[in-house]
Amino acid sequence: MSWLEMVQSVLLVAGVAFFAIGTLGVLRFPDVYTRVHALTKADNLGLGLVMLALMPSAASLAGALKLVLVWGLVLAASATSGHLVARRARARGIAPRTSHDAT
């Protein structure tokens, strides 16, 4: 196994770990705002690491640039959808949980 394959493996494992952490955050956090935050931040970082791992294996420079473009589009979509979910929750009167709400 070459050093490049080892680096790619580490990046892939780290990316999958961030995906898993984001999923765990969605399941464990107490309110919609923290869940959206966990999902958007962890999944975007996880996807970035996976894309970074896949870029050296791309067939061409155009293929690698497509991976970067996909990541950029997912970043924009994730930020937009996270904002819309939080905005809708706020409009429906769902208040963020505070430290005083903890039981």
N, C-alpha and C positions, 0 to 999 in steps of 0.2 A: 504494500500500500504506500503510495507516494505521499509527500507532505501535503500536496494540494487536496488529495482525497481525504486525508485526515482532517484538514481544516474544514472542508465541505461537510464532513460527517458531524463535526462539533457544531457547526452552524445549524445544520438540520435538526440535531437533537435539541439545541437551545431554542430554535424556533418552535418546535413541537412542544417544548416545555412551557413556553410563553402562551401558546394556544391553550394548553391544559390549565394553566394558572388563570387565564381569562375566563375559561368555562367554570372553574371552581368559584371564581369571584361572582359570576352570575348566579350560581346556586347558593352561595353562602351570605352575600351581602344583604343588609336589611331593607334597603329601599331602592326605588327605581333609579335614582340619580347615581348612587354608588355602583349599581350594577352596570349602567351604561358606561360609566367611567372605566370600570374594570374591563369590560368587553372591548371598548374602542382602543384603549391604550395597549393592553396586552396583546390583542390580536394584531394590531398594526405593527408592533415590534416583532411579533412572531412571524408575520408574513414577510417583513423586511429581512429578517435573518434567513428565512427559507429562500427568498429571491436571491439574496447575496450568495447563498450556497449554490444555487442553480446557475448563476450567471457564467462561471467559468466553463460549464458543460454545454453552453449554448452553441448551436451549430455555426452561428455567425455573429458579427457585431450587431446586425439588425435584430437577431433573436434576443440578444442580451438587452438591447434597448427596449424591446417589446416587454420584457419582464419588468424593467424599470417603469415603463408606462402603465402597466397593469397595477403595479404597486401604488403609483401616484393616483390612479383613478380610485383604487380601493381606499386610500387615505382620504380623498375628497368625499367619497360616498359615505364612509364611516363617520367622518366629522359631521356631515350634513344630517345623516339619519340620527345620530346621537343627539344632535341639537334639537331636531324635530320631536324625538321621543321625550326629551326633558321638557321642552316647551309645552307639549301637549299634556304631560303630567302636571305641570304647574298650572295650566289653564283649567284643568279638572279639579284643582284644589288639593292636589297631593303635595303635602309639605315635606321638605327634606327632613330626615331624622336628625335630631341633635343629640349631643352627648347627654342631655337631661332626660331624653326618652329611653335611655338604656335601662334595662331591668336586670 
